[in-house]
């Protein structure tokens, strides 16, 4: 069972690998909000017609306002994952420093592009020899946070010699005070944003990049005329403008995170950290625990580089919490 080691969400492969597991499966392998933004009914022409420039601009402005950025520093895309893979076609660094541990695709993509990749727990200290520094803030999978002032200082140092700071803010909706969106468009800075995780609509495929104008022009040339679906533009515009829902959701996620921490502590986990959308916890024989949970129909995230860490998304309801608690019980 190797597919789960690349990303979470491979529920089809889990069903094949564990055909005797009870249904329904509980998928805790992704850091996606289990209480998604309520998608309203849209007129059929949203799907029947090509997305308009007006719809694109409406969504972009709503997103920029929510992030505290200028709309002209932001370009929309069908998810931040695609942006990660397109960056080597837009900039060409020789040496890339990548935070470790972190979202694995960052190191993988730059290594595949022929770059020297240095993975380190302290990327800021290695910046003097780098053409690009890549990190997640908050970090995935451990929730580590970097202060915006420190990152902007680093950005200035990198920009002075024509290098780049690339910040993946896929989970920054949880901690907007740590975002660099206010610096969007400044030299040397590329910020990636994801819609699907905080808003719980990952299948909609909506994301954004904040960068200097030259980077945005290269990207839009690559993405083409209709980079984002009409439905994604409509839902994104409404969701980003719904500030009350966002505030209520941050509170709800915090409460869910605290309940999950209690379940994990009772199940013997320690050193629990992360964000309000996922928890990163230590246990003995993490891969053995992962298998035991899978046999109980519960899918969590394990890592090829560790036998002691697992990552858990939030259970959606009391029944899911109860199944997780039972599966983690020493008598299970």
C-alpha positions, 0 to 999 in steps of 0.5 A: 500500500504505497499510494497513501505515502504520496498524498492523502485522499486515496480512499479508492486504493484503501478500499482495495487494500483493506476489503474487509474494513467496515463501511463507511470509511472515515477519511482523516488523511487530508487536512480538509475542513469536514464542514464545508462552505454551503454551496448555493444553487446556481443557474444552469448557465454557470456551467453551460457558458465559458467563464467570463472575465467579469466572473474571474475579476469578481472572484479575484477581488473577493479573494484579495479583499479576504486576504488583505492583498491588492487584486492586481498582485493575484492570479487565480488557478485551478488549485495550488498543486498545479502552481507548485508544478508550474513554478519551475517553468516560470523561474529557474533557480539552481539551488533551492532550499526546502523546509523539511519536513514539509509538503513533499511535492515541493522538493520533488518538483524542484528536484525533477526540474534539475535543481540542487535541493537542500532539505533542512529544518532551518531554511532561513539559515541556509538562505545565503546560498540559495536561489530560492527558499520554499516553505509552508506557513503554517507548515504541513505536516507539523503546523510550524509557524514563521513570523511574517516580519522574519519572512519579509526580512528574508524576502528582502535579502533574497530579492536583493540578489535576484532570488526568491522566497516561495511561501505555500499558504495552503492553511493560512486561512486558519491564521491570517495574521501570519500571511504574507498576502499584504506583501503580494507583488513585492520583489522576490516573493511568491505566495501560493494560496489554496481555497479547498482546504479551509472552505472544505471544497477541494474538488472545486479546484481553486487557488491563487498565486501572489507575485510580481507582475512579470511572474503573473504574466508568465503564469497566465500565459501558461494557464490560458484563457479560461484557467478556472471553471465558472462554478469555481469562480462563482462559489469562490466569490461568494465564499471569500465575501462571506466573512461571517462564515469564515469567522464562525468556521475558525471557531468551529475548527478550533473546537474540533481540534481540541476534541481530536486532541483529547481522543489522541491523548486518550489513545496514547499519542504524545507531542500533539501539534499541527493546525486546527485542520490536522494534528501531527502526533507521536506514537510507537510503531506509527505504521502499525497503528496506521494499519490497525486503523485502516483495518477498522475503516479509518484512513489517516496519514503516515509518512515514508520518512518516519515510524513515529508520526501520524497525521489526523484530519478532523472527524466530521461528527460524534460517530466518527470521533467515537469510532476513532476512539474505539480503534485507538483503544488498547483493547481494540 
